Amino acid sequence: MRQVEVTIDVSDAAGLGIPASIPATVVLPDPAELPDRPVICFALPSSSYARGYYSCELPGPSHEAGSQAAFHAARGWIVIALDWLGCDDESRIDPEDLGYAALTAAADAAQREIVTRLANGVLSPDYPPVSAACTIGIGQSLGAALLIYQQARHRSFDGIAVLGFSAIHAHPATPPGGIPVAVAWYPRDARLEECREPLNTALLAQAGGAAAQAAWEALAWGFHYDDVPLGVVEQDLAHYEGIARGEDAGAPYPPWYAHRTPQRAARSTLTPGIVASEAAAITVPVLAAMGERDLVPDPRAEPRAYPCARSIDLFVCPRMGHVHNMAGTRTLFWERIHLFGTWCVSTNDMRSNT
Protein backbone atom coordinates (compact mmCIF):
# COMPACT_ATOMS: atom_id res chain seq x y z
CA MET A 1 0.00 0.00 0.00
CA ARG A 2 1.30 3.47 -0.83
CA GLN A 3 0.00 7.01 -0.31
CA VAL A 4 0.50 9.73 -2.91
CA GLU A 5 -0.26 13.45 -2.53
CA VAL A 6 -1.30 15.31 -5.69
CA THR A 7 -2.65 18.77 -6.48
CA ILE A 8 -4.83 19.15 -9.56
CA ASP A 9 -5.29 22.44 -11.39
CA VAL A 10 -9.01 23.08 -11.89
CA SER A 11 -8.89 26.76 -12.86
CA ASP A 12 -10.80 26.31 -16.13
CA ALA A 13 -13.50 24.12 -14.61
CA ALA A 14 -14.04 26.40 -11.60
CA GLY A 15 -14.47 29.43 -13.86
CA LEU A 16 -13.58 31.95 -11.17
CA GLY A 17 -11.02 33.89 -13.19
CA ILE A 18 -8.19 33.12 -10.75
CA PRO A 19 -5.92 30.10 -10.28
CA ALA A 20 -7.72 27.22 -8.54
CA SER A 21 -6.54 23.79 -7.50
CA ILE A 22 -7.69 20.81 -5.44
CA PRO A 23 -5.35 18.73 -3.25
CA ALA A 24 -5.99 15.00 -3.08
CA THR A 25 -4.60 12.03 -1.18
CA VAL A 26 -4.44 8.84 -3.23
CA VAL A 27 -4.14 5.55 -1.35
CA LEU A 28 -3.04 2.73 -3.66
CA PRO A 29 -3.18 -0.98 -2.88
CA ASP A 30 -0.33 -3.27 -3.76
CA PRO A 31 -0.63 -3.88 -7.53
CA ALA A 32 -0.97 -7.59 -6.87
CA GLU A 33 -4.16 -6.86 -4.88
CA LEU A 34 -5.91 -5.07 -7.77
CA PRO A 35 -8.84 -7.12 -9.07
CA ASP A 36 -9.59 -7.63 -12.76
CA ARG A 37 -12.24 -4.90 -12.46
CA PRO A 38 -10.64 -2.29 -10.18
CA VAL A 39 -12.68 0.05 -8.02
CA ILE A 40 -11.68 3.71 -7.80
CA CYS A 41 -13.42 5.37 -4.86
CA PHE A 42 -13.52 9.15 -4.57
CA ALA A 43 -14.23 10.27 -0.99
CA LEU A 44 -15.73 13.72 -0.41
CA PRO A 45 -15.80 15.20 3.11
CA SER A 46 -18.36 17.44 4.75
CA SER A 47 -18.00 21.21 4.57
CA SER A 48 -16.01 21.55 7.79
CA TYR A 49 -13.74 18.55 7.24
CA ALA A 50 -10.80 18.03 4.91
CA ARG A 51 -9.61 14.96 3.03
CA GLY A 52 -7.91 13.76 6.23
CA TYR A 53 -11.38 12.69 7.40
CA TYR A 54 -10.87 9.68 5.13
CA SER A 55 -7.08 9.38 4.90
CA CYS A 56 -6.09 9.80 8.57
CA GLU A 57 -6.60 7.60 11.63
CA LEU A 58 -9.29 9.52 13.54
CA PRO A 59 -9.66 9.44 17.34
CA GLY A 60 -12.42 7.71 19.23
CA PRO A 61 -13.23 4.05 19.92
CA SER A 62 -11.84 1.65 17.29
CA HIS A 63 -9.21 4.23 16.24
CA GLU A 64 -6.75 1.35 15.93
CA ALA A 65 -8.64 0.32 12.77
CA GLY A 66 -6.73 3.05 10.93
CA SER A 67 -8.14 5.26 8.22
CA GLN A 68 -11.11 4.50 6.02
CA ALA A 69 -8.97 4.89 2.92
CA ALA A 70 -6.49 2.30 4.21
CA PHE A 71 -9.36 -0.05 5.10
CA HIS A 72 -10.62 -0.08 1.52
CA ALA A 73 -7.15 -0.09 -0.04
CA ALA A 74 -6.21 -3.17 1.99
CA ARG A 75 -9.12 -4.86 0.22
CA GLY A 76 -8.01 -3.84 -3.27
CA TRP A 77 -9.62 -0.44 -3.83
CA ILE A 78 -7.90 2.71 -5.02
CA VAL A 79 -9.16 5.48 -2.73
CA ILE A 80 -8.83 9.18 -3.50
CA ALA A 81 -9.79 11.60 -0.74
CA LEU A 82 -10.28 15.16 -2.00
CA ASP A 83 -10.49 18.55 -0.37
CA TRP A 84 -13.22 20.88 -1.50
CA LEU A 85 -12.09 23.78 -3.61
CA GLY A 86 -10.91 26.70 -1.47
CA CYS A 87 -10.87 24.89 1.89
CA ASP A 88 -7.09 25.02 2.37
CA ASP A 89 -5.44 27.95 4.14
CA GLU A 90 -3.44 28.99 1.07
CA SER A 91 -6.41 29.50 -1.23
CA ARG A 92 -7.22 33.01 -2.46
CA ILE A 93 -10.77 32.00 -3.30
CA ASP A 94 -13.60 33.75 -1.48
CA PRO A 95 -15.90 31.06 -0.02
CA GLU A 96 -18.85 33.23 -1.05
CA ASP A 97 -17.91 32.51 -4.68
CA LEU A 98 -18.21 28.76 -4.15
CA GLY A 99 -21.71 27.59 -4.89
CA TYR A 100 -22.77 24.08 -5.86
CA ALA A 101 -21.92 24.55 -9.55
CA ALA A 102 -18.34 25.76 -9.01
CA LEU A 103 -17.54 23.21 -6.29
CA THR A 104 -18.81 20.21 -8.22
CA ALA A 105 -17.41 21.28 -11.60
CA ALA A 106 -13.99 21.60 -9.98
CA ALA A 107 -14.33 18.25 -8.18
CA ASP A 108 -15.43 16.50 -11.37
CA ALA A 109 -12.47 17.94 -13.28
CA ALA A 110 -10.01 16.85 -10.59
CA GLN A 111 -11.49 13.37 -10.45
CA ARG A 112 -11.37 12.87 -14.22
CA GLU A 113 -7.75 14.04 -14.33
CA ILE A 114 -6.78 11.55 -11.61
CA VAL A 115 -8.58 8.70 -13.42
CA THR A 116 -6.71 9.66 -16.62
CA ARG A 117 -3.36 9.64 -14.83
CA LEU A 118 -4.14 6.23 -13.33
CA ALA A 119 -5.12 4.87 -16.75
CA ASN A 120 -1.91 6.20 -18.28
CA GLY A 121 0.26 4.87 -15.46
CA VAL A 122 1.68 8.29 -14.57
CA LEU A 123 0.09 9.00 -11.19
CA SER A 124 2.78 7.21 -9.20
CA PRO A 125 6.20 5.91 -10.35
CA ASP A 126 6.27 2.19 -11.15
CA TYR A 127 2.53 1.77 -10.54
CA PRO A 128 0.83 -0.11 -13.41
CA PRO A 129 -1.88 1.51 -15.54
CA VAL A 130 -5.38 1.12 -14.12
CA SER A 131 -8.12 1.07 -16.72
CA ALA A 132 -11.69 -0.19 -17.09
CA ALA A 133 -12.32 0.72 -13.46
CA CYS A 134 -15.67 1.00 -11.72
CA THR A 135 -15.71 4.50 -10.24
CA ILE A 136 -17.81 5.25 -7.17
CA GLY A 137 -18.25 8.38 -5.08
CA ILE A 138 -18.89 8.58 -1.36
CA GLY A 139 -19.79 11.83 0.39
CA GLN A 140 -20.62 12.76 3.97
CA SER A 141 -23.13 15.47 5.04
CA LEU A 142 -22.69 18.50 2.74
CA GLY A 143 -20.28 16.30 0.80
CA ALA A 144 -23.23 13.98 0.17
CA ALA A 145 -25.44 16.83 -1.03
CA LEU A 146 -22.72 17.99 -3.41
CA LEU A 147 -22.17 14.39 -4.53
CA ILE A 148 -25.86 14.11 -5.46
CA TYR A 149 -25.68 17.39 -7.37
CA GLN A 150 -22.46 16.38 -9.12
CA GLN A 151 -23.78 12.99 -10.20
CA ALA A 152 -26.96 14.49 -11.64
CA ARG A 153 -25.10 17.26 -13.50
CA HIS A 154 -21.83 15.56 -14.50
CA ARG A 155 -22.50 11.79 -14.31
CA SER A 156 -19.13 11.30 -12.66
CA PHE A 157 -19.65 7.88 -11.06
CA ASP A 158 -20.94 4.33 -11.59
CA GLY A 159 -22.50 4.42 -8.12
CA ILE A 160 -22.76 6.80 -5.17
CA ALA A 161 -22.91 6.36 -1.40
CA VAL A 162 -24.83 9.17 0.33
CA LEU A 163 -23.58 9.23 3.92
CA GLY A 164 -25.25 11.07 6.81
CA PHE A 165 -27.53 13.21 4.65
CA SER A 166 -31.19 13.12 3.70
CA ALA A 167 -32.15 13.94 0.13
CA ILE A 168 -35.63 14.69 1.52
CA HIS A 169 -34.77 16.88 4.54
CA ALA A 170 -31.56 16.67 6.54
CA HIS A 171 -32.22 17.70 10.14
CA PRO A 172 -30.33 17.30 13.45
CA ALA A 173 -31.30 14.45 15.74
CA THR A 174 -32.90 15.33 19.09
CA PRO A 175 -32.21 13.51 22.37
CA PRO A 176 -35.21 11.69 23.87
CA GLY A 177 -37.38 14.22 25.69
CA GLY A 178 -35.32 17.12 24.33
CA ILE A 179 -36.65 20.33 22.83
CA PRO A 180 -37.17 19.92 19.05
CA VAL A 181 -34.35 21.54 17.12
CA ALA A 182 -35.13 24.51 14.87
CA VAL A 183 -32.56 25.64 12.30
CA ALA A 184 -32.60 28.36 9.67
CA TRP A 185 -33.41 27.46 6.07
CA TYR A 186 -31.73 29.33 3.22
CA PRO A 187 -32.03 29.00 -0.56
CA ARG A 188 -29.36 26.95 -2.28
CA ASP A 189 -26.31 29.02 -3.25
CA ALA A 190 -27.63 32.15 -1.54
CA ARG A 191 -24.90 34.71 -0.84
CA LEU A 192 -24.54 36.24 2.60
CA GLU A 193 -26.30 39.45 1.61
CA GLU A 194 -29.30 37.37 0.51
CA CYS A 195 -29.61 35.69 3.91
CA ARG A 196 -30.74 38.54 6.11
CA GLU A 197 -33.96 36.65 6.74
CA PRO A 198 -34.28 32.83 6.62
CA LEU A 199 -36.99 31.22 4.56
CA ASN A 200 -38.59 29.88 7.75
CA THR A 201 -38.47 33.09 9.79
CA ALA A 202 -42.00 32.57 11.11
CA LEU A 203 -41.23 29.04 12.31
CA LEU A 204 -38.03 30.19 14.02
CA ALA A 205 -39.89 32.98 15.79
CA GLN A 206 -42.52 30.54 16.94
CA ALA A 207 -39.86 28.14 18.24
CA GLY A 208 -38.09 30.89 20.17
CA GLY A 209 -34.57 31.07 21.54
CA ALA A 210 -34.87 27.78 23.40
CA ALA A 211 -34.93 25.89 20.11
CA ALA A 212 -31.72 27.57 18.95
CA GLN A 213 -30.01 26.63 22.20
CA ALA A 214 -31.36 23.10 21.86
CA ALA A 215 -29.62 22.82 18.49
CA TRP A 216 -26.19 23.32 20.08
CA GLU A 217 -27.02 20.98 22.97
CA ALA A 218 -28.21 18.31 20.55
CA LEU A 219 -25.03 18.58 18.49
CA ALA A 220 -22.91 16.45 20.81
CA TRP A 221 -25.67 13.86 21.23
CA GLY A 222 -26.44 13.56 17.52
CA PHE A 223 -22.87 13.71 16.24
CA HIS A 224 -21.26 11.22 18.66
CA TYR A 225 -22.54 8.08 20.33
CA ASP A 226 -22.13 7.51 24.07
CA ASP A 227 -18.93 5.48 23.77
CA VAL A 228 -16.95 8.32 22.14
CA PRO A 229 -14.58 9.81 24.77
CA LEU A 230 -15.55 13.21 26.14
CA GLY A 231 -12.25 14.74 25.02
CA VAL A 232 -12.92 13.74 21.41
CA VAL A 233 -16.44 15.18 21.56
CA GLU A 234 -15.20 18.46 23.07
CA GLN A 235 -12.51 18.83 20.41
CA ASP A 236 -15.07 18.25 17.69
CA LEU A 237 -17.54 20.73 19.17
CA ALA A 238 -14.78 23.34 19.55
CA HIS A 239 -14.15 22.93 15.85
CA TYR A 240 -17.81 23.63 15.02
CA GLU A 241 -17.95 26.57 17.42
CA GLY A 242 -14.90 28.04 15.68
CA ILE A 243 -16.70 27.78 12.35
CA ALA A 244 -19.79 29.47 13.82
CA ARG A 245 -17.62 32.38 14.99
CA GLY A 246 -16.04 32.68 11.56
CA GLU A 247 -12.59 31.69 12.79
CA ASP A 248 -9.93 29.79 10.83
CA ALA A 249 -11.29 26.39 11.76
CA GLY A 250 -8.21 24.46 10.74
CA ALA A 251 -5.35 26.32 12.40
CA PRO A 252 -5.36 24.72 15.87
CA TYR A 253 -6.81 21.40 14.76
CA PRO A 254 -5.62 18.09 13.27
CA PRO A 255 -5.46 17.54 9.49
CA TRP A 256 -8.96 16.11 9.18
CA TYR A 257 -10.48 19.55 9.78
CA ALA A 258 -10.83 22.11 6.99
CA HIS A 259 -9.19 25.50 7.38
CA ARG A 260 -12.09 27.23 5.63
CA THR A 261 -15.58 26.15 4.67
CA PRO A 262 -17.63 26.90 1.52
CA GLN A 263 -20.27 28.84 3.45
CA ARG A 264 -22.30 29.79 0.39
CA ALA A 265 -23.04 26.12 -0.25
CA ALA A 266 -23.00 24.96 3.37
CA ARG A 267 -25.62 27.31 4.77
CA SER A 268 -28.42 25.60 2.85
CA THR A 269 -27.55 22.02 3.88
CA LEU A 270 -30.50 21.71 6.29
CA THR A 271 -33.09 23.29 3.99
CA PRO A 272 -35.78 20.77 2.97
CA GLY A 273 -35.36 19.29 -0.49
CA ILE A 274 -32.19 21.22 -1.27
CA VAL A 275 -31.05 18.66 -3.88
CA ALA A 276 -34.38 16.84 -4.36
CA SER A 277 -34.55 17.38 -8.13
CA GLU A 278 -30.98 16.16 -8.61
CA ALA A 279 -31.58 13.08 -6.44
CA ALA A 280 -34.66 12.23 -8.49
CA ALA A 281 -32.58 12.31 -11.69
CA ILE A 282 -29.87 9.87 -10.56
CA THR A 283 -29.87 6.56 -12.42
CA VAL A 284 -26.81 4.76 -10.98
CA PRO A 285 -26.99 2.57 -7.84
CA VAL A 286 -27.31 4.50 -4.58
CA LEU A 287 -26.39 3.55 -1.02
CA ALA A 288 -28.04 5.74 1.63
CA ALA A 289 -26.06 5.05 4.81
CA MET A 290 -26.21 6.81 8.15
CA GLY A 291 -25.64 6.44 11.86
CA GLU A 292 -28.29 5.52 14.39
CA ARG A 293 -28.19 9.22 15.38
CA ASP A 294 -27.81 11.33 12.29
CA LEU A 295 -29.24 14.06 10.07
CA VAL A 296 -31.80 11.66 8.57
CA PRO A 297 -35.13 11.89 10.46
CA ASP A 298 -36.82 9.00 8.60
CA PRO A 299 -34.24 6.62 7.08
CA ARG A 300 -36.81 4.30 5.55
CA ALA A 301 -38.27 7.16 3.52
CA GLU A 302 -34.98 7.83 1.72
CA PRO A 303 -35.48 5.39 -1.18
CA ARG A 304 -38.37 7.57 -2.38
CA ALA A 305 -35.87 10.34 -3.14
CA TYR A 306 -34.21 8.24 -5.88
CA PRO A 307 -37.03 7.02 -8.16
CA CYS A 308 -34.77 6.57 -11.20
CA ALA A 309 -31.85 4.85 -9.46
CA ARG A 310 -30.96 1.40 -10.81
CA SER A 311 -30.92 0.18 -7.21
CA ILE A 312 -31.21 1.77 -3.78
CA ASP A 313 -29.70 0.28 -0.63
CA LEU A 314 -30.28 1.51 2.91
CA PHE A 315 -28.07 1.00 5.95
CA VAL A 316 -28.47 2.43 9.46
CA CYS A 317 -25.31 1.73 11.44
CA PRO A 318 -25.89 0.96 15.13
CA ARG A 319 -24.14 2.90 17.89
CA MET A 320 -23.05 5.65 15.52
CA GLY A 321 -23.62 9.39 15.39
CA HIS A 322 -23.25 11.75 12.46
CA VAL A 323 -19.43 11.77 12.59
CA HIS A 324 -19.14 8.22 11.31
CA ASN A 325 -15.36 7.91 11.22
CA MET A 326 -14.99 8.65 14.94
CA ALA A 327 -17.56 6.02 15.96
CA GLY A 328 -16.83 2.70 17.63
CA THR A 329 -18.71 0.90 14.83
CA ARG A 330 -16.82 2.63 12.02
CA THR A 331 -15.45 -0.60 10.54
CA LEU A 332 -18.97 -2.01 10.21
CA PHE A 333 -19.93 1.13 8.31
CA TRP A 334 -16.89 0.83 6.04
CA GLU A 335 -17.63 -2.83 5.38
CA ARG A 336 -21.15 -1.93 4.20
CA ILE A 337 -19.73 0.68 1.84
CA HIS A 338 -17.25 -1.87 0.52
CA LEU A 339 -20.06 -4.35 -0.15
CA PHE A 340 -21.88 -1.61 -2.07
CA GLY A 341 -18.79 -1.09 -4.24
CA THR A 342 -18.77 -4.80 -5.03
CA TRP A 343 -22.41 -4.55 -6.06
CA CYS A 344 -21.64 -1.58 -8.33
CA VAL A 345 -18.98 -3.64 -10.10
CA SER A 346 -21.43 -6.52 -10.61
CA THR A 347 -24.32 -4.42 -11.88
CA ASN A 348 -22.12 -2.44 -14.25
CA ASP A 349 -20.55 -5.61 -15.63
CA MET A 350 -24.02 -7.08 -16.22
CA ARG A 351 -25.12 -3.95 -18.10
CA SER A 352 -22.01 -3.95 -20.26
CA ASN A 353 -22.65 -7.57 -21.27
CA THR A 354 -26.25 -7.01 -22.36
N, C-alpha and C positions, 0 to 999 in steps of 0.2 A: 504494500500500500504506500502511495506517495501523495504528498500535498503540494499543489502548485498555486501560486498567487499570480493573477493576471489582472490587468486593467484594460478595459475595452473602450475605445473612443466611440461615442454615440452622438457626436455633435450634430450630424446631419439629421438623424432620426428625432432627436429632441426638439430641434427647430427653434432654439432659444436665441440664436444669434451670437452665442459665446461658446467657448470650448466646454465640452461636457464628456464625462467618462464615468464608467461604472466599474468598481473593483469587484473581483470574484475570487472565491476560494474553490479550487477544483480538487476533489479527493478521488484518486484513481486506484482501483484495485490492482493487484498483481495481474499482468496480462494473461497469465495462465488461468485466472479465475473468471475471465470474461466469457459469458455464454455465447452460443452461436447468434442469438438475437440479443444484443446488449441493451441495457436500459440506461438512459441518460436522464437523471432526475435533477431538475432545477428547483431549488428551495428558496422561497421568497419570505422574508421575515415580516413582522408587523411594523407599523409606522415608527415605533419607538425602539425597535431592536435593529441590530445590524446582522451581517451574515454570520457572525460568531455565534448567533443563537443556534445555528445548525452545525457549525464546524468546530466549536469549542466544547469541552466538558463542562457542563453547567452544574452549579451547586444544588444541594437538596438531596433527599433520599435517592438511592440508586445512582449517585453521581459516578460511581466506579464503572458504570456501563460505558463511559466515554461519550463521545459526541454522536449525534444522530447520523451525521455524514459518514463517520467511521463505521457505524453499525451497518449501514446499507452497503458501503464499499467492501466490507468484509464478506458480504454475501454476493459480490459480483457487480454491483451497480457503480456507475460513474455518477458522482454527486457534485453539483455545482451550486454553491451558496452565493447569492448575489446581494450586494447592498442596493438600496433604492437610490436612484439618481439624487445627488445633492445632500445625502445624509452624512457624508464625511466632513471633518472639520476643515478641510482644505478647499472645499467647493466654494465658488463665487456665485453659485446659483441662489437666487431668492426663493425660499420655499413657497412663497405666494405665487410663483410662476409655475409651480408643479402640480397641475391637475391630473386627472386620470389619463387623459390622452397623452400628455408628454411623458409621464412616468412609464406607461405601458409600452409606448412606442420605443422608448430607450431600452427598456428591459428586453423587448422582443429582438431588437437589433443586436444587443449584447449576446443574447442566447444563440441566435443564428450564427454569429461570428464564432462563438466557441464550438458549436457543432461542426462548422466548416473546418476549423483548425484540427479538431479531433479526427474528422474524416480524412484530412490531408496528412495526418501524422506529424503535425508541427506544433502541437500544444505543449508537449513536454519531450525533451530529448530522449531518443531510444524507446519511445512508447509507440506501439504499432497503430496504424490507422484504424479508426473505429467508424464503421459505416453501417447502414441499414439498421440503425438503432431505433428502439421505441422510446420516444421522448415524453416524459410526464412532468407536470408541474405540481408542486405542493406550495400552499401559501397559508399563513396563519393570521387571523384577525383582519386588519386592513390589507395585509398581504393576500388574503383569500379573496377579498372584494376586488382588488386589482387583478388577481389571477382570473377571476370570472370575466371581468371586463376585457382583459387581454385576449382570452381564448375566444370570446365572441367576436372581437374586432380583428384579431390577427391570426387566429387558428394556429397557435404556436405549438400545441401539444397533442399527443395521442390519447391523453387522459389527464384529468386533474383531480387533486385531493384538496378539498375545501376544509380547512382546519379551524375550528373555534370561531366560526362566523355563520350567521344565518342569512341566506339569500332572501328570506321573507322579512325578518326584522331582528337584527342583532340587538340584544338588550342585556344589561348586567343582571347576574343572578342575585337573588335576595335571600338572606338567611331566614330560616323558619321563624315566623313571628315578627320579622323585621318590617320596617316601614318600606312600602314599595318605592323603588328607585325611579326618579324622574330625571331625564337628561334632555338637553337641548337638541332639537332637530334643525339641521341646516341643509339647504339644497346642495346637490353634488357640485363640486368645483367652485363653490361660492368663495369669492375673495373676502378678506377681513372686513372691508368697508361695506360689503353686502350683508354682513351678519350682525348688524346692530340689534336686530330683533329676531329671535328664533321663529321657525315656522309654527311651533307649538307654544307660543307665548301664553295663551290662555290656560293651557293645561299646566304649565309650570307655575303660573300664578295661583292656580287652584291648589296645587300640591304644596306650595309654600316652601320656606327655607328648610324645613325638617327633611324634605325629600332630597334636597341637594346635599345635606349633611349625610343622609343615609347612603348616598351614592359612594362617598369616600369610605364610609364604614364598611360597606358591602364589598369594596374592592379587594381587601385582604381575604375575605371569606370566599369570594367567587373566583379569585385568581389562583389561590393556593389551597390545597387540601390540608387537613389537620396534621398530617405527618411531616409537613415541610417545616424545618427549623425556623424559629422566630427570627433569628438573625438574617436568614435568607429572605423572609417575607419583608422585614424592615428595609433591607437594602433595595428590594424591588419597589416598594412603595415610595422610598426616597427618590428613586429614579423617576417615577410618575409625577411626584410632587414637583420635581425640578422642571419637568416638561410643562406642567401647569403654570409655573411661574415664569416660563419663557427663558429658562437658563440653558446653558450648554449642557445638555443631558449626558453627554458622553465623557466629559473631561475627568470627573473623579471616579468613573465607573469602569468595570471590566470590558473586554472587547466585544461582548455580545450586546452591548447597548449602543444605540445610534447617538452620534454627536448632535445631529439636528433631525427634525422630523418634517415631512411634507404636510404642513398644517392645512394647506388648501384642500388636499384630498382627505386628510384624516378627520377633519371636523365633521364630516357628514357620515362617518362610519355607522353610527347608531340611528340614523334616519331610516324609517321603514321603507323597504323596497328600493334601496339606493342603487342596486344593480339588478333589479328584478327582470327588466327586459333583456339584459345580456344573459342572465342565467337561463331564461326561457329559450334562448337561441342556441345554447350549447348542444352539440350532437355527440361528442365523445363521451366515454365512460366517466362517471363522477363518483368520487368517494366523499361523503359528508361525514367528517369525524370530529369529535368534540369530547371534552371532559364531562364528568358527571356534574360539575359546576362550571358553567360556561356562559357564553353570550348567546346561546340558542335556547329560547324559552320552551319550544315545543319540537324536540328533535324529530319525532315521527312525522311531522308535517313537512320536513325539508324536501322529500322526494317530489312534492308537488311543484317545487320551484324549477325543476328541470324536466319539463314535459317532452323535450326532443332528445334527451340524452339516450345514447345507445344502451346504457345500463346505469343504475343508481344504487350505490351501496351506502349503508348507514352504520356507523359504529359510535357508541357512547362508551368511553373508557372509564371504568370504575376508579374511584379514589383519585380523581384528577380534577384540578381546576383549570382555568383558562391558560395559564402558562404551562403548557404541556411538558416542555423539556426540562422543567425543574421538579416534576412530579415523581413520586415513588414508583408509579406504574408506567413510566415513560417507555420502557422496552416493549411492553405489551402494545402500546400505541404505535411504535415504530414497526413492530411485526405486522400489524394490521395494514399499515401503509405499504409494506413490502409485498404482502399478499395481493394488494390491489395492483401494484406494478406488474406482478406476474399475470394477473387477469388481463391487464391492458395488452401485454405481449400476445396472449392467446387470442383475444378477440380481434386484434389487428392482423394477426397471421391468418385467421379464418377469413377475414374480409378480403385480404389480398389473394387468397386462393379460390375465391368464388367469382 
